[in-house]
Amino acid sequence: MSVKAFKLVSAVEREMLMGDKNYINIECIECCGKNLYIGTNDCFIYHFLLDEKISTAGKTTFAATKQLHKYLGLKKPVSELKAASALTRLLVLCDNTITLVNMMNLEPVPTGARIKGAVTFALNENPVSGDPFCVEVCIISVKRRTIQMFMVFEDRVQIVKEVFTPEQPCAVAVDGYYLCLALTTQYIILNYNTGVSQDLFPYCSDEKRPIVKRIGRQEFLLAGPGGLGMFATVDGISQRAPVHWSENVIGAALCFPYVVALDDEFITVHSMLDQQQKQTLPFKEGHILQDFEGKVIVATNKGVYILVPLPLEKQIQDLLASHRVEEALVLAKGARRNIPKEKFQVMYKRILQQAGFIQFAQLQFLEAKELFR
């Protein structure tokens, strides 16, 4: 049974990006606060300011204002963008080179600092250096079976470590000293400081696109065999039951308490609390799904959309209205980490009371008594 957890709202229309130039495609996106960056197949970066508006009826809309666009001077697509807001830098991967550009004017840093030979890269969101004016970057190197760790400062980069992997890596996420890697035939956890690695489970990267996503401290979400979304800690264990995705998932994102997945036809929403599928949104030709500071963004080749979550209280009330008491209570308990303690206690008491009356009306007196108590 479905829950309305998200609404899909358009953020950047195709005309704003490409006008009548049909050959332009969106390759990658990055969002940092109100700043939205788009990298295209014709080597341009576009910078938009996103303004969120909520009407008196509670309807959310986004107005995107184009700030500027910048040509990087190559005939190659911009394949990845990552913002390092503490440094006011945007890390841009194009033609196997990561360039540092200013977040506001998109100009390359004057020193010309760059990282060459990168296939893909990830930022360490749980850094180990303790330096607030530095970001830690892990790259999959063009060198066979090689991972490199860099420290990136405002105007320079410094290699910290080079690690060799048992097979060719194709995707990476970082947490502290731990790398979660998709290799050719399996996922592993690798501590780049000690060199100790742990096998997670087999996976064939030739058949499907691997997904490796850090979802919290020392925890990752992976696309497992049989269409399963698997959770794994840095110790190589799973503390949550898997979610059942379709076989051809392209991307995944987290917006607690939901895991959102994209395939070639739909966006699906699963609860991390009971693993049930809660919502399905038709979405054709999507190829990017990412979350940025709690904002979930999806994109086709031509447009950008935002998944706006409905307030958890509204979702809980909808479940109670459908007499889905168990689901409402599970969601209410899960909402504890998103709501201030005093407000949560008042809300939770009211929900228990409502749930009690629903059970009472269904003649489930013992259950109702427990809830009233």
C-alpha positions in Angstrom: 0.0 0.0 0.0 1.3 3.4 -0.9 2.2 6.5 1.1 2.6 9.9 -0.4 6.1 10.6 0.8 7.4 12.8 -2.0 6.2 15.2 -4.7 8.2 15.6 -7.9 8.8 19.3 -8.7 10.5 20.7 -11.8 13.6 22.9 -11.0 15.4 23.6 -14.3 13.4 23.4 -17.6 15.3 22.4 -20.7 14.9 25.8 -22.4 16.8 27.5 -19.5 19.7 25.2 -20.2 19.9 24.6 -23.9 17.3 26.8 -25.6 16.9 25.2 -29.0 20.2 23.3 -29.0 19.0 19.7 -28.9 22.4 18.2 -28.8 23.1 19.5 -25.2 22.7 16.8 -22.5 23.1 17.0 -18.8 26.0 14.8 -17.6 26.2 15.6 -13.9 24.8 17.8 -11.2 25.9 19.2 -7.9 23.9 21.2 -5.3 25.3 23.2 -2.4 22.8 25.3 -0.5 20.9 27.3 -3.1 23.7 26.8 -5.7 23.0 24.3 -8.4 25.7 23.3 -10.9 25.1 21.4 -14.1 27.9 19.8 -16.2 27.0 19.1 -19.9 28.3 16.9 -22.7 29.6 19.9 -24.6 32.1 20.8 -21.8 30.1 23.6 -20.2 29.3 24.2 -16.5 26.1 26.1 -15.7 25.5 27.8 -12.3 21.9 28.4 -11.1 20.5 29.8 -7.9 17.5 27.8 -6.7 14.8 29.6 -4.8 12.2 27.5 -3.0 8.7 29.0 -2.7 5.9 27.5 -0.6 2.4 28.8 -1.3 -0.3 29.4 1.3 -1.9 26.1 0.2 1.4 24.4 1.0 2.5 23.8 -2.6 6.3 23.9 -3.2 7.8 25.4 -6.4 11.4 26.2 -7.4 12.5 29.2 -9.4 16.0 28.7 -10.9 17.9 31.8 -11.9 20.9 31.4 -14.2 24.0 33.0 -12.8 26.6 32.2 -15.5 28.0 29.4 -17.7 31.6 28.5 -18.4 33.2 26.6 -21.3 36.1 24.4 -20.1 37.8 24.5 -23.5 37.7 20.7 -24.3 35.6 18.6 -26.6 34.8 16.2 -23.7 31.8 16.0 -21.4 32.0 17.3 -17.8 31.6 13.9 -16.1 31.5 14.9 -12.3 31.1 17.9 -10.1 31.6 18.1 -6.4 31.4 21.3 -4.2 33.9 22.0 -1.4 32.0 24.9 0.2 34.6 25.5 3.0 37.1 26.3 0.2 34.5 27.9 -2.1 35.8 25.5 -4.7 34.1 23.3 -7.2 36.0 20.1 -8.2 35.4 19.4 -11.9 36.2 16.1 -13.5 36.7 16.3 -17.3 38.9 14.2 -19.6 40.4 12.3 -16.6 41.5 15.5 -14.9 40.1 17.1 -11.8 40.3 20.9 -12.0 39.6 23.3 -9.1 37.4 26.2 -10.0 35.9 29.1 -8.0 32.3 28.3 -7.0 31.1 31.8 -7.7 32.8 32.8 -11.0 33.8 29.3 -12.3 37.3 30.5 -13.0 40.1 27.9 -12.5 42.4 28.6 -9.5 45.3 30.8 -10.5 47.9 28.2 -9.4 46.4 25.8 -12.0 46.3 23.0 -9.3 44.7 19.8 -10.6 44.7 16.1 -10.2 45.5 14.1 -13.4 44.6 10.5 -14.2 41.2 10.2 -12.5 38.5 7.9 -13.8 36.0 8.9 -11.0 36.3 10.4 -7.5 34.6 10.8 -4.1 34.9 13.2 -1.2 35.5 12.0 2.3 32.5 13.3 4.3 34.1 12.0 7.5 37.6 13.4 7.1 40.6 12.2 9.1 43.0 15.2 8.7 41.1 17.6 11.0 42.0 20.5 8.8 38.8 22.6 8.1 40.5 24.2 5.1 41.1 21.0 3.2 39.0 18.3 1.6 40.0 14.7 1.3 39.5 13.2 -2.2 39.7 9.6 -3.2 40.2 8.9 -6.9 40.0 5.7 -9.0 43.2 6.2 -11.0 43.7 5.5 -14.7 46.5 3.3 -13.6 45.3 -0.3 -13.4 43.9 -1.4 -10.0 45.0 1.8 -8.2 43.3 4.1 -5.8 44.8 7.4 -4.7 44.0 9.7 -1.8 44.6 13.4 -2.0 44.3 16.4 0.2 42.9 19.4 -1.7 43.4 22.9 -0.4 42.2 26.2 -1.8 44.9 26.4 -4.4 47.0 23.2 -4.3 46.6 19.4 -4.1 48.8 16.9 -2.3 48.8 13.1 -2.7 48.6 11.3 0.6 48.4 7.6 -0.3 48.4 5.2 -3.2 46.6 1.8 -2.6 46.5 -1.2 -4.9 43.3 -3.3 -5.2 43.0 -7.0 -6.0 40.8 -6.2 -9.1 40.0 -3.1 -11.1 37.8 -0.7 -9.0 34.8 0.9 -10.8 33.0 2.8 -8.0 34.1 4.2 -4.6 32.7 5.8 -1.4 34.7 7.0 1.5 34.2 7.2 5.3 37.2 8.1 7.4 40.0 5.6 6.6 37.5 3.2 5.0 36.9 2.8 1.3 33.8 0.9 0.1 34.7 -0.3 -3.4 32.9 -2.0 -6.3 35.5 -4.1 -8.0 35.0 -6.1 -11.2 33.3 -9.1 -9.4 32.7 -8.1 -5.8 32.3 -5.3 -3.3 34.9 -4.9 -0.6 35.7 -2.6 2.4 39.3 -1.4 2.4 41.1 0.4 5.2 43.6 2.5 3.2 45.6 3.3 6.4 46.2 -0.3 7.4 45.7 -2.0 4.0 43.3 -4.5 5.5 40.4 -5.4 3.3 37.2 -7.3 3.8 35.0 -9.0 1.1 31.3 -8.1 1.2 29.5 -10.0 -1.5 29.9 -10.8 -5.2 28.7 -8.5 -7.9 29.2 -8.5 -11.6 30.0 -5.0 -12.8 30.0 -6.1 -16.5 26.2 -6.8 -16.3 25.0 -3.9 -14.2 26.1 -0.5 -12.9 27.3 -0.8 -9.3 26.0 1.6 -6.7 28.2 2.5 -3.7 26.9 5.2 -1.5 27.9 6.4 2.0 24.6 6.9 4.0 26.0 7.7 7.4 29.0 7.3 9.7 30.7 4.0 8.8 27.7 2.7 6.8 27.2 2.3 3.0 24.3 1.4 0.7 25.1 -0.9 -2.2 23.3 -2.4 -5.2 23.5 -6.1 -4.5 22.7 -9.2 -6.5 19.0 -10.1 -7.3 17.9 -6.4 -7.2 18.6 -5.9 -3.5 19.6 -2.7 -1.9 22.1 -3.9 0.7 23.4 -2.0 3.7 27.0 -2.7 5.0 29.1 -1.2 7.8 32.8 -0.8 7.7 33.0 -4.0 9.7 31.5 -5.9 6.8 28.2 -6.6 8.5 24.6 -5.4 7.8 22.6 -3.9 10.6 19.5 -3.4 8.5 17.4 -5.7 6.3 17.9 -5.1 2.5 15.3 -3.4 0.4 13.9 -5.0 -2.8 14.7 -2.9 -5.9 14.2 -3.7 -9.5 17.0 -5.4 -11.3 18.2 -2.4 -13.2 18.6 0.4 -10.7 20.6 3.3 -12.0 21.0 5.4 -8.8 20.0 5.6 -5.1 19.7 8.3 -2.6 18.8 8.6 1.1 16.3 10.9 2.7 15.6 9.5 6.1 13.6 7.4 6.8 13.5 6.6 3.0 15.8 5.0 0.4 14.9 6.4 -3.0 16.0 4.4 -6.2 15.8 5.2 -9.9 15.5 2.8 -12.7 14.7 3.4 -16.4 10.9 3.8 -15.8 10.3 4.7 -12.1 11.4 6.3 -8.9 10.7 4.0 -6.0 10.6 4.9 -2.3 11.3 2.2 0.4 11.2 2.7 4.1 14.4 1.9 6.0 12.2 1.3 9.1 10.2 -1.7 7.7 11.8 -2.2 4.2 8.4 -1.9 2.5 8.0 -0.1 -0.8 5.9 3.0 0.0 5.6 5.0 -3.2 6.2 4.7 -7.0 6.6 7.7 -9.2 6.7 7.2 -13.0 9.8 8.8 -14.4 11.1 8.1 -17.9 14.6 8.7 -19.2 16.1 9.5 -15.8 19.8 8.9 -15.5 20.9 10.8 -12.3 19.5 10.5 -8.8 21.5 12.1 -5.9 20.9 13.6 -2.5 22.5 16.8 -1.4 22.2 17.8 2.2 18.8 16.1 2.4 17.6 17.5 -1.0 16.9 14.6 -3.5 17.5 15.6 -7.1 16.7 13.6 -10.3 17.6 14.5 -13.8 17.0 13.4 -17.4 19.3 14.4 -20.2 17.3 17.6 -20.6 15.8 18.7 -17.2 16.3 18.7 -13.4 13.7 17.9 -10.8 13.5 17.9 -7.1 11.8 15.3 -4.9 10.1 17.3 -2.2 9.3 15.3 1.0 5.9 15.7 2.5 6.1 16.6 6.3 6.4 13.4 8.3 3.4 14.4 10.5 1.2 14.7 7.4 2.4 11.2 6.3 1.6 9.7 9.7 -1.8 11.3 9.7 -2.5 9.9 6.2 -1.5 6.4 7.5 -3.8 6.7 10.5 -6.7 7.9 8.3 -6.2 4.7 6.3 -6.2 2.7 9.6 -2.6 1.6 9.0 -1.7 1.8 12.7 1.5 -0.3 12.7 3.0 1.6 9.8 2.1 5.0 11.4 3.7 4.0 14.7 6.9 2.7 13.0 7.1 6.0 11.0 6.4 8.1 14.1 9.2 6.3 16.1 11.6 6.7 13.1 10.8 10.5 13.0 12.3 10.9 16.4 15.7 11.8 15.0 14.2 14.5 12.7 12.1 16.4 15.3 13.2 18.3 18.5 12.6 16.2 21.6 9.8 18.2 23.3 7.9 18.6 20.1 8.3 14.8 19.3 7.0 13.8 22.7 3.8 15.9 22.3 3.3 14.6 18.8 4.0 11.0 19.7 1.5 11.0 22.6 -1.2 12.4 20.3 -0.4 9.7 17.7 -0.6 6.9 20.3 -3.9 8.3 21.4 -5.3 8.4 17.8 -4.0 4.9 17.2 -5.6 3.7 20.4 -9.0 5.0 19.3 -8.6 3.3 15.8 -7.8 -0.1 17.5 -10.7 0.4 20.0 -13.1 1.1 17.1 -11.9 -2.2 15.5 -12.6 -4.0 18.8 -8.9 -4.7 19.3 -9.2 -3.9 23.0 -5.9 -5.3 24.2 -3.9 -3.4 21.6 -6.0 -0.2 22.3 -5.4 -0.6 26.1 -1.6 -0.7 25.5 -1.6 2.4 23.3 -3.8 4.3 25.7 -1.5 3.3 28.6 
